[in-house]
Amino acid sequence: AVRDLELLAIEEAVHLLTGAPADFYGLADRGRLVPGAAADLAVVDPATVGPGAERTVADLPGGASRIVADAHGVGDVVVAGTAIVRHGTFTGATPGRVLRSGTDTATVGLSP
């Protein structure tokens, strides 16, 4: 919708996927590229980024299935300073950590 329908500027779409959720969940040091903040980066091609075809995989406990779609147009992804995707291929690296509510988050009020 961002690229094809031009409903939002790319900058606003990126904010809705990064800064807005970080603010909502009280992740003060996440969601924006500023000095001192934790930053994971995805390098995308705005002309080709989007979902691939949907498919079903049975990789959940008990053999349960789920629907997945690979991403297109994602060249590189860096998490905690380590490349996890290079030139569109998963490197096998698994840096980062799970963020815990109350430990890694701050309580935020909701606007009326």
N, C-alpha and C positions, 0 to 999 in steps of 0.2 A: 504494500500500500504506500509506503514512503516513496519508493522509487517510481512505481508505475502510476499511481494516482496522485502523487505530489500533495498528499494531505498534510504532511508535516515536513519541516526542514530536517535534513539528516541529523543536525546537531540536537534538535528537540527529540528525535527518536532515540538517539544514543542516551540522552539524559533520562528518558522514560525507562530505559533498560538498565541504567547504572545508578545514577544519583538519586532518582526518585525512590527506588526500592531500598537503597541504603539508608536514606532518611527515614522512610516508613518503619524499617526494622531497627532503627537506632544504632546503625553502624557508622559511628562518627568518622572513622578513618578509612572509609570505603566509598566507592562510587564516583570519585573524581580524581583527576590527575593534578595533585598539588603537592608541594614539598612536605615530607613527613607522613604522607598517607600511604597505606598499603595499596599497591596497584598491580592488578592482573591486566594484561593487555591482549586484545584480539586484533589482528591486522586483517582487515577485510577489503574486498574489492567492491565498492558501491555499485558497480555495473552488473555484478553477477551474484552477490550475496543473496542467499535465500534457502529455503528448505528443499531437500531432495524428495524423491518419491517415498511415500509411506510404505512401511512393511511391518510385519508382525514377527517378533522374536520371542522365544520361550525361554527366557533366562532368569525368571524370578523364582523364588523358593517354591518348591512343589511343582515345578514345571509350568507355572502360570505364565501367560503371555502378556505382552505389551506392544503398543504401536510405537515405532520409532521412525525418524526421518533424518538422514545425514544432512549436514550443512554443506552448502556449496558456496564458493567465493571466500572461504576463510583460509588465508595463507599461513599465518603463524599465530600461535597462542602462547603467551608467557605467563606462568603462575609463580608467584614468589621468586621471581628472578630466573626461573628455569623454563626453557622451552618445552612445552608438552605437545605442540604441533609445529612442524617445520614443513613449509611448502605443501601444506594440506595433508600431511601424513603424521599420525600419532607417533610420538617418540618412545612411548612406554614409561616416561617419567611421571611420577605422581607426587609432586610437592604440594605444599599447602596443608591446611588443617581444617577440621570441622569447627564452625563457630557455634558457641553455646549461648542460648538465651540467658540473660542475666549476668553472664560472665564476660561476654564479648559485646553485649548490646547495652544501650541506655534506654530507659523508658521515655517514650515521646508521646506528646499529646496529639490528638487528632483535631484538625480544624473543623469547625461546624459547616 
